[in-house]
């Protein structure tokens, strides 16, 4: 069975109003929007961490720019 935990957080009134407005516009529950935002944030932070680890290794191999990588991959 899939269980969803509950998280209570405090946000400024203006942010809450913006979230509720977006919820109305997209016709989606605010909880869905917050979950999606958290997932995206976590993935972005994980990618940053991976990049911090791999950039020095790539630079040691001569990959200094994205273009250097694209030349090899394409």
N, C-alpha and C positions, 0 to 999 in steps of 0.2 A: 504494500500500500504506500502511496506517495503522501508524505506529510509536509505541510507548509508551516514553517514557524512564523511567529508574529514578531515584528520589529516596531517599536514605537520610537519616533524621533520628533524633535522639535525643529520647525523651520520658520523663517520669518514670514509674517503675514503676506508680504508682497510676493514671495516665492510660492506660497500656497495658492494665492489667487491666480498666478500665472499657470500653475499646474492644473488648477480646476478649469481655467479657460481652455487650455490645450485639451483637457479631457472632454470638454463639451464639443470642441471643434472636431476632434477625431472620433467622437462617440465611443470612447474607450474608458474603462475605469481608471481612476488615478493610480490605483495599486499596480495595474498593468504597466503604466507609463514609468512608474518608479522602478519596478522590477527590471524593465528593459534598460533603463538608464544605468542601473547598478551593474547589470551584466556587461553593457558596453564599456563602462568605466573599468571594471575588473579586467576585461580582455585587453583594453588599451594599456593598462598598467603592466599586465603580464608581457605584452609585446615590448614595452619600453625596457623591462628587465632583461628580456632575451636580447634585445638590441645592445644594451650595455655590455652584456657578456660576449656577444659575437663581433662587435665592431672592432675591438683590438685584434682579434684573430683574422678578420677579413683584411684589415689594414696591413697586417704582417704579410699577407699574400698578395698585396698590391691592389686590393679593391678599396679605392678611396672615395668613389662616388657611386650613386645608383647607376649611372651610365656604364661604369666599369662592369657592374654585375649584369646589366642588360646585354652588353656585348657578348658575354660568355653564354648567357642563357638562350639568347635568340639566334 
